[in-house]
Structure formats: C-alpha cells, structure tokens
Amino acid sequence: MAADRQLLATAGKLAYVVLLLAMAAIGTVAMVGGPLEDVRLDGAEPAATMPKLDLANVRHETFQKGATAWFDQHWGLRGYAVRTDNTIGVRVFGEVRTDQQPAIGNDGVLFTRDDLTYVNRTDAPDATIALAKQFARVQTKLRARGKVLLPILIPSKTSFHRDSVPASWRRPGAFGRSDENLYRAFVRTLADSGALFVDARALLTAETKRPEDVFQKPARHWRRSSSCRALQAAIDVVRPEIPELGNEQIDCQATLDPATPLISTEFDIHRLLNTWGAKPEGVDVDRYSGRKSSDALRVPTLFVGSSFVWSFVHVSRELETLTPSLCYYYDESVTDTKTLLVTKKVAPFTDDWREDTFGKRLFIVGVLETFLPGDGKKFLDEIEKELDSSSNR
Amino acid sequence: MAFSSLLFLTAFLPVYVALYWASPRWMRNTTLLALSIVFYAWGAPWFLPVVLTLGVVDYYLALAIDARRGRPAAKWIVAFAVVMHLSVLAYFKYSNFFVGELASLFERLGFAGSFHWEKVLLPIGISFLTFEEISYVVDVYRGDAKPSRSVPQYLLFLLLFPHSIAGPIFRWKDLENQLRSRGETLDDVVAGITRFVWGLAKKILIADAAAITADAAFSHTPAEISIGVAWLGALAYSIQIFYDFSGYSDMALGLGRIAGFRFKENFNAPYVSASITEFWTRWHMSLSSWLRDYLYIPLGGNRRGERRTRINVLIVFTLSGVWHGANWTFVLWGLYHGLLNLFERTAIGKRWRESMPRWFAIPFTFALVVIGWVFFRANDVEQAFAFIKAMLGLGSTPPVAKLVPALLAPNRSIFFMALGLLLVAFRARFGRPNEDGKWRWAYVAAAPALLFLSLIQIVNTKFVPLIYFKF
C-alpha cells in the first residue's frame, strides 16, 4: 500500500515535470515541423531572416541577435499565444499593450495612437500658421504657371468620435484645447491669405448625422463616400481656375455592402487587435456604383500625402476621374493610380520629377486637419524651391 | 540569453533538463559545463576566452597560494590576483565612464576632442564573475576554502549558467562539495522547475508590468515631473527592481535545483524591513555578505573605533553603488544608503529604531528605500534630484501632463503592481510560499497557469504589428 502510494506520488511528480516542460517546448516542436498548425496574425511586420552561421557573425553577436529575432518570429504557436494574451488584455484590462497601435475607445470605437496623440497635442500654432501661409504662397506661384495647388483638410477620427476618446487617453491639462486652436488658426490663416482649400472636416460635419458616416468604429481611415464627397468639393473649388471642368461633377453614388469581410480596410484597427472573437457588427463598406467621369473631369492630377489620400486614388481609378494621375506617397514612392503599381521613388529636381510634377494641372495635398506629414511638407518645399529657381533663371 | 527569453524558455531549458538527466551521473558536470559554455558564448562570445583564461590563471594561483600558506609570498600572490581581477573589471566596466569624465573635464578646459576613445563593450556578468574569483583566492588564502583540484570543476563554478550572468554571487566554499557530489532526485526537479516558473512569472507578469509605468515616468524631463508622476514612477520602479531581481534569483535557484544544487537565498522579503540596516540583511544577500566579508571586515569593520567604522560603512556603500554601474547616480544611491545606515548607528538613530512600532517602521523604511531607488533608476543626477524634489512636494506641477494615464499607468500595470505589493504583504504574514511552507499546494498548483501566462506574454511582447508597412 505504501509502495503504491509512493509510486503514485512519483508518477504524479513526473507528470507535473513533463507537463511544464511540454508547455515550454510545444511551440518549438511545432516550429520544427510538429503537427500543430498556428493561427494567422494580422498586421505587417518586417521579416526576420536567419543570419549566416559563421565565426565572424558569432563573434560580433550578429548571429545570436538575428537568430533570436528569427526564433521569436517563427515560434510555432505564436499566433495562438499573441491572440490569447491580447484577448486577456482587451477583455480583462480593457486595453491594448502600450507599445501597440490600437487604442480602445468608448462604445467600441477604435483609434490609432496617432489619432490620440493628435487630439492631445499642445504645441503653439506658429508652425501651422506658417504652413497655411506657405500653401497660399505656393498656390500663387503655381497659378502663374496655370497650375492649381489644393490642400484638403482631411478630418481626424477624433473630431467625429470625440466623445469616444476615453478619459484615460485624455492628457490632463491638454484635452480639447490645442488641436481645436490649431485647426481654427489653420483655417483662418488659409482664408485670410486668400488660399483655395477644402475643409472636409467642416463640410462633413455639416452634412452627416452620425460619426460612423465619416469614420467606421473599427477603421483607421475615413469612408470612401466621405473622401469622394471631399473630392466633389475640391472640383467645385478649383472649377474657376480650371474652366475645362465645366459643370461636370464626380458621381459619388455608392452602395452599402453589409457583408463586409474582415479583410476590408473598414476593420483595419480591429484586425490589429489580434484577439479572439467575432468581428464588430454594423459595419458596412461603401462600394462605388456611380457613373464613370467624362473627359471634362480627366484633368492630370498629382495626389500627395499619406494613406488618407489613398482613398482619392481609388476614386480616381474606379471612376476614371482626375486622370492621368500619380500619387506621391508618404514613403516617397510614386504610384501610378491607373495600375496602383509603385513605379519609382520621388527624386526631386530631376528631369523625370519635373515632368511628373509639372506635367500635372492639379495638385491635391492631403492635410490631416492641420498636420502635414513630412512627405507633404517636403513636396511643398521642393516645389517652391523649383518655382523660385526657375523664375530666377 | 536571458532566462525570460523565448529561446531560453522553449529551447534551452527543455534541452538542459533532458540532457542533464539523460547523462550518466559521472558525466553530468561535463554536460553542465558544456551547456554553460554555450550559454555564456551566446551572450558574450568575445569575452569567453578571457573568462576561461582568468579561470585557469585563478586555478593555478590558488594552488600556489595554498602551497605557500603562511609565507609572505602567499600574500603577494593573493594581492596580485585581486589587482588582476579588479583591473579587468575596471577596464571593461569603468573605463568608458572615466574616459567620459576626463573628456568632459578637458572640454571644460578648452581642449574639446583632444583624444579619441573606442568604447569598451561590457561583458555580461563581469561584476559577478570578478567578485566570485576574488572570493575564491581570498578564501584559499585565509584557509576558509581548499583550492580546486580540477580545472573543469573550477570553470564550472565560474560559468555555471544559472548564475553566470546576473548572480547570485557564489562562493567556492559553499559550492565545492555540491560540485563534487549532489545526489539529485525527482523532488529536486519538481522544486527547481516550480521555483523557476515562479521566478519567471515574477519577472514577466509583475516586474515587466511595473516597468511600463516606471519607464514612462522616468521619460519625463525635470520640468515635466509632478508629485504624482514622481511617486508613481518611484513606486513602480521599486516594484519592478524587486520582482525583476528576485525573480531572476528565483529562476537561478530553480535552474540550479533542477541539477540538484542548493544555492543560498539572495532575497528575504526586503520590503518588510523595519530599518535600512535590516533591509541590507534581506536585499541581494549574496552581495551584502560579500561586501561585508571581503571589504568591510578587511577595512577594519567596527573594530577600530566609531569614527573608522563610519568611514568604513560609507566606503562599503559607496563602492556598492559603483559596483552596480559606472554612473554618478549609482554613487549617490550608495552614499544615500550609507548615510541612512550611519544615522541608524547614532544614538538618535538607535532610539528612533527602538521606539518605532513595526507597523510604522516598515512603511517608513519602504518609503526611504523607494526614494533611494530614484537615484538608481534616474537617467542622470539632475533628473534624480528633480524627482526627489517633486516627491517631497517641492516641485512645481506642470500645467499639462506629458503623458496620458493610459500610457503612464495602464490597467495591467496597476493591477500587477497592486498584486506585487499584496504578495509582499502575504510574504510578510505567511512566510515563503515554497516547497517547505504551508501554502505548498497552491505554490505548485499555480505553476502551470503562471508558465502559460508568462509564455504568452513573452511571445506577444515581440510582436508589434503595423497597419501598413512598406518593406
């Protein structure tokens, strides 16, 4: 009897040790070809490659660092682990890790950290005012060459879902102050300088009833219908400067697709959560169903900006409007909007760049309310420098 | 390779347990030495030849000391060994600091950029290795330990992977017998792996969660620090450093126990100390006892009068600070503790200690320790004093906070910090919940869940996806 109990105790201890070691090793076993298949993780990350194993690499620790990064990325049950940990974070603590991009707002509204950084900004409006004046200045210089520069003030998600920004994401002493001041200063300076611009934030605020009409709860970017509406307003604003546009207008009619797949961009922040559970309900995708534009709207156009400008590219491509067009993207790549292929990098002051840039009639620059990402500012500086130097020649 | 890395946890650890226990008993030390060399080489391959060479030199020096016992030559040899090890430590750990200080002095004198210096890389574990090597030759000289009769055995003592990169600081005399014969059993594996998992959980679940708040708080510039941020940051760092270091020590002790080693404890509930003097008998005990035996006592300890004792105390604490890192902040941290310790030795201090009830003395001591950690964690001396000023209510509150609460004190961080403090209180009330305590069943039963939670968090922290990314 005592021997049996002893045997049972030993078996129990052995099982305990085996259990813990198996828990530790199972992911590595799965990585090297075990029967377990991992689940997919959403979001992009740079691929880690296994470095070459040689003496120099080992001595300089580049092999160890590279191999560790490769191991971390290829560990067999990574998807299960990440999704489970994130689910605990979201369900138990109601938050996402601080080094991750999504932030959980009230009423199921998801934000990116950039949105929340923007709403909490406290800087003085000097740079914003200078930017507005530069827009007006460059606009005038381009007008002399028969070109039109048009900034479009793309709304921030926090401007429409302001009440959904939770208290924990409001910077004590700052919230509700500076971003509004900057916006007002920017619009006022543009108007006072006589600049042409489209304030899509004001436009959409006046025309829409629900915040979701402009920004879906789990989406990073504004809806296609909203961006198309902003382009309509852009056409109206530049019409006096480009008479060949006539009275034509973009047909922004769209149908709503309620069976939106999770892969859609309307769920991009949600996907980044990488949690277990169903996709959020009540999210539709706008699908353009309007007529293609006539030749009048085929004005050679250059789109400049970040991913928010990308929706203009889609309008241009799908409704064959404001074409032929190129997009100077935030990473300095040049995209042909007809094929959506990146054809080259922006190479300022080269003949190729001059042809691409000044071969266009209309320049649409996306400003995130008052924030012009580095590439957009670079574009403005470069084009102004080119205009100045060519007028001096 | 940190114990809390995925590679260690999911590859090295299972391989270690399997290889060690699959080896015949006579080969187990060889297996351990091979694994330890691989482990060390992974982190500092370029320093491994130095460690091995110093180990072999030590081995022969110790034999030479033993052979000349009682003769002046033995003293010269031990002095040579100590100077050699301290020189290696000074070069690898402090040369960048001294050269940097010298460069800034030259700059102030108008000789900017007058010399060029290639930064020296800090080899992992060098501070621990140096102290272990010194204690070995000194113990042999004092006759407290016999010299090793086998080079591989001595190298195993030095490089034994559970302790080689971050302690605890071992002494040859404590491990000599265990290195020769251990009689390890399945019970050792159960105890060891459970201890390891608890240490891992302390580090991953509590220390890393507290680190979020500590790092965020210490990202503030002096002008941005409010009283709330200062106390929150200092408290978070106090929790972080305790659970990080004691968690690491638990992992080291657990890994050793898997192979049948019984290492000495390194922590004994330091945050329930009723005085700074008591704190230093509970915190990083392997370092405190080393400093006592190899620095304080050789300096004369308390045998040469009160004035000399005070100087000795200050020297020991200051050097303890310097040992932790080559920065003025560490020097100040050491001095701070030295001065507090001196105060407790005065008549007023003694009366204070005796008259204070424990329920008051413990939180009061804890607050003093928390303030001390500010020196340890601050990016520079200016930030340290700005934090302390703010903590004492002497700073000015900035009109706009630098960070939102979600970044400064996320729910997960607050939860685990609170849990960390609760566990400190639990430990004070019920003692160590390990294999000998009455909470043994909960201690063992919780291990699989703790391993699971730690593991998924380790994996997740390496995944930082972007919405879009052009590669």
Interface residues (C-beta under 8 A of the other chain):
Chain A: T10 K13 L14 Y16 V17 L19 L20 L21 M23 A24 A25 G27 T28 L41 D42 G43 A44 E45 P46 A47 V58 R59 H60 E61 Q64 A67 T68 F71 D72 Q73 W75 L77 R78 A81 V82 T84 D85 N86 I88 G89 F93 G94 E95 R97 T98 D99 Q100 Q101 A103 T112 L116 N120 T122 P166 A167 S168 W169 R170 R171 P172 G173 A174 R220 D268 I269 L272 N274 S307 D331 S333
Chain B: M1 S5 L6 L7 L9 T10 A11 L13 P14 V17 A18 A41 W42 G43 A44 P45 W46 L186 D187 V189 V190 I193 V197 I212 A216 P398 P399 V400 A401 K402 L403 V404 P405 A406 L407 P410 N411 R412 F415 V444 A447 P448 L451 F452 L453 L455 I456 Q457 V459 N460 T461 K462 F463 V464 P465 L466 I467 Y468 F469 K470 F471
